[in-house]
Amino acid sequence: MHDIDIAPGIKAITPAMIELRRAIHRQPELGFEEFATRKRVIEHLEDWGYEVHKNLATTAVVGTLRNGHGPALGLRAELDALPIQEHSSQPWASSTPGKMHACGHDGHTAMLLAAAFELARERSWRGTLHLFFQPAEEGHGGSGAKRMLDEGVFELFPCDALFALHNSPGMPVGKFGVLAGPCMASTDSVSIVIHGKGGHGAMPEKTIDPVVIGASLVLALQTVVSRNAPPSETAIITIGAFLAGDAANVIPQTAELRLSVRSLNPQVRSLLRQRIQALAELHAQSYGAQAEVSFGSGYPVLVNDPAASQLAEQVVRDWLGDDGLAHNQKPICASDDFAFWLEQIPGCYLLIGNGDGAGNCEVHHPGYDFNDQILALGATFWVRLAQRFLD
């Protein structure tokens, strides 16, 4: 990293931003509860001359900087942590039991703040810069991006393009991943409650056993992917929970299956929903029971705009050469609520390598930690992207 061209202001502020990142990591907050994190963000933005807006989605922050006439660019970072118990011996490990920054949002916030400092200091660009610090990306209490959208974020802060950057464990430091088109999967949560007829385990003939029906339905649901979705399309149905009864000699009245459903095509997403509903209801009826199917509001497919993706790729190539790009990028089946925003405004969600050395585990893992070595890289990318777009 020592030979990579880092913006001068970012070099100066990186140690302070690393300390900020670690302070945020020590004090993780779940979605719509990020009050301390929000306070830190506001203080820095106000110190650097940004107009700061605090009246969206409970804990969202929008920093706006205008420098002459030109287009409007939006950059997003997330504020929230996850309900996970951290396993770490680092001095900046979570001080709050059952909560941790297991996805790197602490690092994303610090990266965008470092870029905010440099873009306020060095004003060769022309136009309007909107920095969106979004709560609740992980969906704790609902989607922060969706709530901001519902509260008119882009009527208040119109943008010509939007970008978001996420760390990627396993991708080497110094690499960026860009993929035009469908990039991340939609996600839906589904609850299937089977209403049978409970009774004594010694007299099963007098019952309609929802456990047996549910067990059969678990296997039947696999055919939705294998026999209804086109083999060329990504489709995932995961039954993550099967809840029924609490005694060995009692057949319960109900059983519940909880599903996570993902796809990379809106049409396939619709197909999966239709087939799950029909299969569950008819399957239960065939046993003399009833199935109640409920769909939770999920995230749509995240689709990167081709022109915005090409711009992001070119910024990396002009800065780091072809070696700065992670080639052969493929869509991933994780989800991000930035997808709601990309349905409204063209933009790109890209990845930055978090490292592939020993101990660099995946996100949402109790041993995960953001790699502070990449903070200056991500911040410099933001500066170069903003200077190119607002040229």
Steps between C-alpha positions, in 0.01 A plus 500: 500500500793734552533569124128568438415865437289609798341846500705740721217602733407136549856412594487769767166398645525118471637442854212701646248314284642164609452608861146611414430166333617314807297725730188423295591130511521512880150650520285308247137602451220317320277646232322827585691507833826648363482820706860505624636411154278767348633759745859425398415533130314830551785654699755428228280615211414825675867564580584463130232739374227263382131581521378224732146365483373290792127452445480174304442141613563570870880474488595577138746779424540678166799729448480738204783704349449733204783635289372693200264374232506143380348154545404344833674189630385278787731271702366264766642337814315297765486564875357185658645194669364145538350302792805271526726427798855596399787255547810720497798588715553837332501802734225656287270196524132564569423617853130418457402134553313349206582779254795547266608659174521170312457646151747788493252787513728666754772500232266617225395798716862591578599467130227733386582751773868499397390570143266774626796673664710492182215608270428798727871589509580454130227654284606446143158349434178682406150405599317359803616219725252312719643258756236259630569329833222244510360311798369143510651348187490163676121526526477514881166675539457532124707632211666836560535565127132429441393724789718785371347450156147505643586823683602668175879488516549562128239775484702673772843403363471427126792309350610427145683185612549294816787280616564268795814310599518181709800308629550146374690248714705267283559762233863623524579845636541743210228338287157636411212294360255654255215318326241659270145367506356271771758498777324385819196284559152594610400359836159413639407347835208257501304349788290188437275405793337159463173472693429138580321324785697428814461205732661220696807342347353157577193567282636655176197382304291763681731783397618683191870512571656833392850367571469226239344745255778752564772238459350396168468863393870566572588246233224609262624860506832388355322417175410868450868568426578172324182474289343848471789748479701497174837323554680805358357726773606535864228394743542411868244381753643446847285362782682650796254409776245225567303577814254244640404364839699460821410152629583156360154355565289790372411567137482880478223705348729696270845495345687790341765509229708817455662549163758726341446535124752657260535560129683722251207559266175680590298257287653201679431672832132527406494135385647379830241691699213358292622141518576509873150631572323246278712204605464569873123547486429199277750277681332569834154447351602158372553395864178663619677802650529866408810710431521871574776660289637846588768689305725750675613809314845428361759675287479509120770381261788748505567607141803713414463754220739419211625858457554553874679166523723592207586831670593327828712248312677772306577695818670191644685424177631856463617497861629145560522359150335180388644322804272708721193318368383159618416326174226247425264650757180301543172592671471407866190376680535731798269802494521874570223757530700739278302309234194713582693815411638356176142437388456879507839644399781350289807399692740227602569287806859376496736302720838576656734221605519452877790255472541127464753420772461272801221606734315706239162333538175573325260776600225417752749279685581559871871517418474754217676837512538775241855529364627848590761476222231559240347810656725741308449301179122519519507869591734580211273314261206713616700817443613396152148391405350829620767705320435306177120519520495864610765612250 
